């Protein structure tokens, strides 16, 4: 039987309807205030962590009752109604419904009207599409967890199969740490961020965020220095995670404690573009391990480990060829190679290197900022916006090309990066609470260039609507060593 698949847009509609259904059921089974306290925080695979902010324990017994109520709605012909309100009327309704985060959000919107969704009289706001027929939300589960629970949904590639929630302790701990920091600085939603910008406190917020990241990088450097025998720091993560800037900042911290680090981009070991393997659609697959010259990489690393001098390659992304420009290296007693690239955690890349010589770091922009309680900002959107800006500035690629290539990038991440997350010695979250307000001014002109006849037009329009929630912030306020600089330019590092 052929798998039922959804497009990205159809899946977003499914997720929105599932969250609305969940909140309606919580209001019925627990109470209205409990439903408004549910905060859709982050995802682990296709499991959405819902943080409950009332202090009430949503144990499995209670969740089973909520699930039963959800199922009842799916079998009785219930529908999601969409009502267009003038902005002032919608805000009054949202105030009455205790949707304070949405009230703050729309304080900054220029639009004259707002579409609100309702299910059996329960109003909510979703900025994307939402299914009308609740019966179509036919696969879901609820699983109890510390501080809340998981709403488990199918993957869009197979909507008839529910993949069970699988704990990922390192990833979850990293996300929890980020959440606590966002709580500490008082910014959990876009409305909170816009308030800070209007209050004139954005410069302080940027400095505090950068200082927090620097503190974590310094901690990681100490961990590396304290482990005997480490000669290779392997940094991996999905596209546009800020791996290059992170490797340079980590190198500086290692130098402060007596080490001699040498940042090396694994991208420099790309095969010449003409030799890149093709994917199932016959397009170049830049994400697979085979796109790298694995044999040459191991040959060079073993030579360095044995004390030989090696000339290292540099990949020219404009010409598509690997070049040798006299970059020579020989390792001394305190030298450490800081290697960054999407395959860094995969031992098949570094199969000749002793395990004790490697320290593994996973890095990703794990977005902890929400539009509001029930509208997450996917980390993939954050990274795609980063990449559109960087590709246009440094790789000669327009926004349409980056958008069309993104599904292939995501497939590569699912296959070659995410399975190795939990094998890292440490995880680092490169997301910056303020960055979308900075990226906005760079990416919007690139997206507006995409016309209606372009295959990327709908996605460009979606991103532009999303960015409309954010007030802009000048990049002048961003420090030269910030990960944000890797994408908007002006970095103090050679990247």
Secondary structure, 3 states (H helix, E strand, C coil): CCCCCCCHHHHHHHHHHHHHHHHHHHHHHCCHHHHHHEEEEEEECCEEEEEECCCCCCCHHHHHHHHHHHHHHHCCCCEEEEEEEEHHHHHHHHHHCCCHHHHHHHCCCCCCEEEEEEECCEEECCCCCCCCEHHHCCCEEEEEECCEEEEEECECCECCCCCCCCCCHHHHHHHHHHHHHHHHHCCCEHHHHHHHHHCCCHHHHHHHHHHHHHHHHHHHHHHHHHCCCCCEEEEECCCCCCHHHHHHHHHHHHHHCCCEEEEEEHHHHECCHHHCCECCCCCECCCCHHHECHHHHHHHHHHHHCCCCEECCEEECCCCEEECCCCEECCCCCEEEEEECCCCCCCCCCCCCCHHHEEEEEEECCCCCEEECCEECCHHHHHHHHHHHHHHHHCCCCHHHHHHHHHHHHHHHHHHCHHHHHHCCEEEECCCCCHHHHHHHHHHHHHHCCCCCCCCHHHHHHHHHHHCCCCCCCHHHCCCCCCCHHHHCCCCCCC
